[in-house]
């Protein structure tokens, strides 16, 4: 056996033992494994699939899977160095992006040459340094004169549709995995611009408006896919605005600012050891990259030889030119090689886009063994001197001096910031017009006007620095900050409410960081009132302006739902509503969204496929949605049914049999309810409670549903049926479904040992889904799940007390003597705790003292001690009821 064959054998053994992801690939690609030595000679050729009939998306997913295996083994065997590893990964990304662009153009215009659309690769793809699980950050540009399009297509609209299809081809996941994650947010003003930009508009932006960091990003830019001529011409045009002969202090300051913000935002991964962030941590990959880029920006305008995009190449050329110390360049290059290599090991475990070392010793040992070391201690010892050297070299650039705030703002330490230097650095980035929202003179004036009050308000928060960081995330995404800043200045109550959200509700603060316009909804005092009924909400969501299309409706519904859910969460934090009322409000908003989007999708589908005569779609809600009591984070448990003859056929231009018709329609409805649009995401849809679960069809006829429930359904399915509620369909169809459910629950179902089945199911659930923390009101022993089991077992064994609303069902069972009266209070307390904790402590861990007081207030209890005492008493009551159920066996 040759040395290379031995290395390959050892690499395969470590991969199979230590990496679940690679182990799965080894099992699925046996032929490739058997010919691994030959495959390593040309990994792209080995990964390629020559099947012109295979859909391009599937072909690329299979090719990516094969390439991932070959490159991993080459890397683990030591037969590929970092340059070859990242080069192969980048070459495949270029190939995949180019293939997706060509396919998207030809799908829209059959036979067309893929011209007129170019992908400019930035970041690690641009420098041919992609890591094992990188996303790609292209900017998509089009030329209206040469982009192929349909006769009536407007060029911009055609370009966007092609761009969406490119992203879909690359990001769609199935059993074969995915191709690439695509991040298009590095394009100019991503909040307001289309995902594919006209090339002339892009040139104009970079010539006149681009921020320093945006110009710096083009250090690593490359025309990677699509129309190469168009891409190269664009880069040549903007080159003088990237590489300036005069020192670009703005770009240098911005890169230093990015580094400081990374350290402040990612505190957990900064210190070396378990959980250390190889990319963002002090002494990590980013600091090597920034060191090289800062010196390139300083000298590259006058010295073209320094403009090389790859990090280690840049360090070498800077050292050769005498611009940096050769020993430091060598140390940084060596550290970069090792850090990137270990980063690959971390990502190989589960094919996850992570850069942090595991937080457990066992996890670190696995990374070490995959690398060929004995244990995690040996791995840390290998990394430590390199990390310390990078941190020392990078930190010496400017002594890490924190900017100080000018007069007019009280000292940050006095204001309440535990880390005043970090706070000062963050505020300094706002004043340096880093973000587009703060670029203009009026925006800077508005910032200065509101800053004293903002600092005082945020400084009073329990964790002032964390609140400041959350506000920073809002500013980073705003297209303009002028209106928000003026409103905060003019409306002190709004500032107080905003501060409360930032301080106490990380779930809502994150939502604001993604969609700062949610703040607008709080300007109206009615935002803190309970939401209206389903009919009124549906009318608001369905309102369209003339010319609005189906896509506009999807965006509009998401906008309204986002505003309503945000306002409902704010009501809890502000103390204006009972969490029980808020929970019911979440459900009414969701039901209205289902009603509007399902109806619109039915109409849209009928345009091409017509309707099935004497038949309609019915949507059945289960779980918390069926019980009309959601949390901010709830998904929707749905079952799709259809009435009428399953053998019928639709009457449209493209007729379909009823079963196929409704399965395709239901897929569209699920997409309308779940796929993110420009206005954000909506709901996660869970259809696993349908007949036969995931192995069954998505939609069944009403007759098939009836027969399945009467003859084949298991106890857990009948337990789920106790909370079933039709939420879409005509009154007659809903009545038919409700009648079937009533018959089933009343006893027209298989005889089963319900108590024994329930005990077994609860034990399995406890084993596979333990509580997330000591305050997990849902999954704790004696929590809501146990209470639900108690109620459903009582309902099914006594054949009474049926109501999808869990609280009302408990009342009915208490009235008939089947349950103890204290369970209604237990239900209400646990529901309030669950709904509140989803907002203020989604990790189910004890929150800070100030937040504890908020939780106590929401639960109408005097203090945190009373919350804990009531939780324990409640759990005892539920446990006693569950033990009583078990005793009935």
C-alpha positions, 0 to 999 in steps of 0.5 A, spaced: 500 500 500 502 506 497 503 512 502 497 516 499 493 510 499 494 509 507 493 516 508 486 515 504 484 509 508 486 513 515 482 519 513 476 515 511 476 511 517 476 518 521 471 521 517 466 515 518 467 515 526 467 522 527 463 525 522 455 523 521 455 528 515 461 524 512 459 517 514 453 518 511 456 520 504 461 514 504 455 510 505 451 513 499 457 514 494 460 507 495 463 507 488 466 514 489 469 511 495 472 505 492 475 510 486 478 515 491 485 515 489 483 517 482 477 522 484 482 526 488 486 527 482 481 531 479 475 533 484 471 537 479 471 531 474 470 526 479 464 529 482 461 531 475 454 528 473 453 527 465 446 526 465 442 531 460 435 529 462 436 530 470 433 537 472 439 541 474 437 543 481 438 535 483 444 534 478 448 540 482 445 537 489 448 531 487 455 534 484 456 538 491 455 532 495 460 528 491 465 534 491 464 535 499 466 528 500 472 528 495 475 534 498 474 532 505 478 526 504 483 529 500 484 535 506 483 529 512 489 525 508 493 531 508 493 530 500 490 537 499 493 543 502 489 549 504 489 552 497 487 546 493 481 545 498 479 552 498 480 552 490 476 546 489 470 548 493 470 555 490 471 552 483 465 548 484 461 554 487 463 558 480 460 552 476 454 551 480 452 559 480 454 559 472 449 553 471 444 556 475 444 562 471 444 559 465 438 554 467 434 560 470 435 564 463 433 558 459 427 556 463 424 563 462 426 564 455 428 557 452 434 556 447 436 563 449 444 564 450 445 566 458 448 573 456 446 579 460 446 577 467 453 577 471 454 574 478 460 578 481 463 574 487 465 577 493 468 575 500 471 568 500 468 566 493 471 572 490 478 570 493 477 563 491 478 561 499 471 558 500 470 554 506 467 547 507 460 550 508 460 557 506 455 561 503 456 565 497 455 573 497 454 575 490 452 581 487 447 580 481 447 585 475 444 585 468 444 589 462 437 591 459 440 591 452 442 584 452 438 580 457 434 575 454 426 575 456 419 574 454 416 579 449 412 582 454 417 582 460 420 589 463 427 588 463 428 589 471 422 584 472 425 579 468 432 580 471 429 579 478 425 573 476 431 570 473 435 571 480 429 568 484 430 562 480 437 562 481 437 562 488 431 557 488 436 552 484 442 553 489 438 553 496 432 548 495 434 542 500 431 535 499 433 528 501 440 530 496 441 536 501 443 543 498 447 546 493 449 553 496 447 558 501 446 565 497 446 571 501 445 577 496 445 583 502 452 585 500 448 589 494 447 596 494 442 598 499 439 591 500 433 593 504 430 597 498 433 595 491 431 589 487 436 582 488 438 583 481 441 590 479 441 594 472 449 595 471 449 602 470 445 603 476 450 599 480 456 603 477 453 610 479 452 607 486 459 605 487 462 612 483 458 616 488 454 613 494 458 607 496 460 607 503 468 605 505 466 598 507 462 597 501 468 599 496 473 595 501 469 589 499 471 589 492 478 588 494 476 580 493 471 581 487 471 577 481 466 576 475 465 569 477 459 566 473 454 568 468 456 573 463 463 574 464 464 580 459 459 584 463 462 582 469 469 584 467 467 591 464 463 593 471 469 591 475 474 595 470 469 601 471 469 601 478 476 600 479 478 607 480 473 608 486 475 602 490 483 603 489 484 610 491 491 613 490 490 617 496 489 614 503 482 611 504 482 613 512 474 612 512 475 605 509 480 603 514 476 606 520 470 602 518 474 595 517 477 597 524 470 598 527 467 592 524 472 588 528 470 592 534 463 590 533 464 583 532 468 583 538 462 586 542 457 582 538 460 575 539 462 576 546 461 568 548 466 566 542 472 571 544 475 568 549 480 562 547 477 555 549 471 551 549 466 555 544 471 559 541 469 562 535 475 561 530 472 566 525 470 572 529 474 571 536 480 575 538 486 572 534 481 569 529 480 568 522 477 575 521 483 579 524 488 576 519 483 578 513 482 585 516 490 586 517 491 584 510 485 588 507 487 595 512 494 595 509 492 593 502 487 599 502 493 604 505 498 602 499 494 598 494 492 605 490 499 606 488 501 599 488 497 595 484 501 589 485 498 589 492 491 588 490 491 580 490 484 578 493 487 572 497 489 573 504 495 569 504 497 572 497 496 579 500 500 578 506 506 575 502 506 581 497 505 586 503 511 583 506 515 583 499 514 590 498 516 592 505 509 594 507 509 589 513 514 585 517 516 579 514 516 575 520 509 578 522 506 576 515 509 569 516 506 568 523 499 571 520 499 566 514 501 560 518 496 562 523 490 563 518 492 556 515 491 552 521 485 556 523 482 555 516 483 548 517 480 547 523 474 551 521 473 546 516 474 540 521 468 543 525 464 544 519 465 537 516 462 534 523 454 536 521 455 540 514 453 546 518 455 553 517 459 554 524 465 557 526 466 555 533 469 550 537 464 545 540 462 548 547 463 541 550 469 537 552 466 531 548 465 535 542 472 538 542 475 531 542 471 529 536 474 535 532 481 533 535 480 526 533 478 528 526 484 532 525 488 526 527 490 528 534 489 525 541 484 529 544 481 536 545 487 538 549 492 537 544 488 541 539 487 547 544 495 547 545 496 546 537 491 553 536 493 557 542 500 560 540 497 562 533 491 565 536 495 569 541 500 571 536 494 574 531 491 577 537 497 581 539 499 583 532 492 585 530 491 589 536 498 593 535 495 596 529 492 602 533 493 600 541 485 598 541 484 605 544 476 606 544 473 613 542 470 617 547 464 621 546 464 628 545 460 633 550 452 633 551 452 625 553 453 624 560 459 619 561 457 612 559 459 608 565 455 613 569 449 612 565 449 605 567 453 601 561 457 595 564 462 596 558 463 603 557 468 602 552 464 597 547 458 602 548 463 608 546 465 604 540 458 602 537 456 610 538 462 612 534 460 608 528 453 611 528 457 618 528 462 616 522 456 615 518 457 607 517 450 605 516 446 608 510 441 610 515 445 615 518 449 617 512 446 624 511 447 630 514 439 631 517 440 623 519 446 625 523 443 631 526 437 627 528 442 622 531 445 628 535 439 630 538 436 624 540 443 621 543 443 624 550 435 621 551 437 615 548 443 613 552 440 615 559 434 610 557 438 604 554 443 606 560 437 604 565 436 597 562 438 591 566 443 590 561 445 596 558 450 594 553 446 588 550 440 593 549 445 598 545 447 592 541 440 591 539 438 598 537 445 598 533 441 592 529 435 596 528 440 602 525 444 597 521 437 595 517 434 601 516 434 605 509 433 611 513 433 613 520 431 620 520 423 619 521 425 614 527 430 618 530 425 624 530 419 620 533 424 618 539 425 625 540 418 627 540 415 621 543 418 620 550 413 614 551 415 611 544 422 611 547 420 608 553 417 602 550 422 601 545 427 601 551 423 596 554 423 591 548 430 592 547 431 590 555 426 585 556 424 581 550 430 579 545 425 575 541 421 582 539 428 586 539 430 581 534 424 582 530 425 589 530 433 588 528 430 584 522 424 589 520 425 596 523 419 598 520 415 594 525 416 600 530 411 604 526 406 600 528 407 602 535 405 609 534 398 608 534 396 607 541 391 602 539 397 597 538 396 596 545 389 594 544 387 587 543 386 585 536 380 584 533 376 578 530 378 574 525 373 577 520 376 584 521 383 582 521 382 578 514 378 584 511 385 588 513 389 583 510 385 582 504 385 589 502 389 590 495 390 596 491 388 596 484 393 592 480 396 588 486 397 581 484 398 575 488 405 576 490 403 583 493 398 579 497 403 575 500 407 581 502 401 584 504 399 579 509 406 578 512 406 585 513 400 585 517 401 579 521 408 581 523 405 588 525 400 584 529 404 579 532 409 584 534 404 589 537 401 583 541 408 581 544 409 588 546 402 588 550 405 583 554 412 587 555 408 593 556 403 590 561 397 592 558 394 585 556 393 578 559 398 573 556 391 569 555 388 574 551 395 575 547 395 568 546 388 568 543 390 574 539 396 570 536 391 565 534 386 570 531 391 573 527 394 566 524 386 564 522 385 570 518 392 569 515 390 562 513 383 564 511 386 570 506 392 566 503 388 559 502 382 563 499 387 567 494 391 561 492 385 557 491 383 562 486 390 563 483 390 555 482 383 555 479 386 560 473 389 554 470 386 548 473 379 550 474 375 547 480 373 540 481 365 540 481 362 539 487 368 539 491 372 544 496 378 544 500 378 544 507 383 546 512 383 543 519 387 546 525 390 542 531 394 543 537 395 550 539 392 552 533 386 548 534 385 550 541 386 558 539 392 559 543 398 560 540 405 563 542 409 568 539 413 562 536 408 557 535 408 553 528 401 551 525 399 544 525 394 543 519 390 537 516 388 538 509 382 535 506 377 535 500 370 534 500 366 530 494 368 525 489 376 523 489 375 520 482 372 527 479 376 531 475 377 539 475 374 543 469 380 548 467 385 549 461 389 544 465 385 539 468 387 534 474 384 529 477 381 530 484 387 527 488 392 530 484 389 537 484 388 538 491 395 535 493 398 540 488 393 546 491 395 544 498 402 545 497 401 551 494 397 553 500 403 551 505 408 555 501 403 561 501 403 560 509 410 559 510 415 561 504 419 568 506 418 574 501 420 581 501 416 582 507 419 576 511 417 570 513 410 568 516 409 561 519 412 554 520 407 549 517 407 542 520 402 537 517 405 531 520 398 529 524 395 528 517 392 520 516 398 516 515 403 521 517 409 523 513 408 517 509 401 519 507 399 524 502 398 531 504 391 531 502 385 526 503 378 526 501 373 527 507 371 520 506 378 517 506 379 521 513 373 518 516 375 511 514 382 512 517 380 515 523 374 510 524 379 504 522 386 505 522 388 511 527 392 510 533 391 513 540 395 519 539 391 521 533 385 521 536 388 525 542 390 530 537 383 530 534 380 532 541 383 539 539 381 539 531 377 545 529 376 547 521 378 554 520 377 554 512 372 552 508 364 553 507 360 553 513 357 546 510 364 543 509 366 545 516 360 542 519 361 535 515 368 535 518 366 537 525 360 531 525 365 526 523 370 528 528 364 528 533 362 521 531 370 519 532 371 522 539 364 519 541 366 512 540 366 510 533 373 508 533 378 502 534 378 499 541 385 501 544 388 501 551 388 509 551 391 509 558 397 504 556 398 508 550 398 515 553 403 512 558 408 510 553 407 516 548 409 520 554 415 516 556 417 516 549 416 524 548 420 525 555 426 521 552 426 524 545 424 531 547 426 533 554 425 540 557 429 546 554 430 549 561 428 549 568 422 554 566 420 550 560 412 550 562 410 546 556 415 540 557 417 540 564 414 534 568 407 537 570 407 542 565 402 543 559 404 537 555 402 533 561 396 537 563 394 536 555 395 528 556 391 528 562 385 532 559 385 528 552 385 521 556 379 523 560 376 525 554 377 519 550 376 514 556 369 518 558 367 520 551 365 527 554 368 534 555 370 535 548 372 542 546 378 544 542 379 550 547 383 546 552 381 551 558 374 550 556 375 542 555 377 542 563 371 546 565 367 541 562 370 535 565 371 539 572 363 540 571 362 532 570 367 530 576 372 527 571 377 532 573 379 536 579 377 543 579 385 546 580 387 544 573 383 550 570 388 554 574 394 550 572 392 551 565 391 558 566 398 559 569 402 554 565 399 558 559 401 565 561 408 563 563 409 559 556 406 565 552 411 570 556 417 566 557 417 565 549 418 573 549 423 574 554 427 568 556 426 563 550 431 559 552 427 557 558 432 559 563 431 564 569 432 571 566 435 577 570 432 580 576 428 586 572 425 581 567 423 576 573 419 582 575 416 583 569 414 575 568 411 576 575 407 582 573 404 578 567 402 572 571 399 577 576 403 575 582 407 579 587 414 577 585 419 572 582 419 567 589 411 567 588 412 565 580 417 559 582 412 557 588 406 557 584 410 553 578 412 548 583 404 547 586 402 547 579 406 542 577 404 538 583 397 538 581 398 536 574 403 530 576 397 528 581 392 528 576 397 524 571 398 519 577 391 518 578 390 517 570 396 512 570 393 508 576 386 507 572 390 502 568 
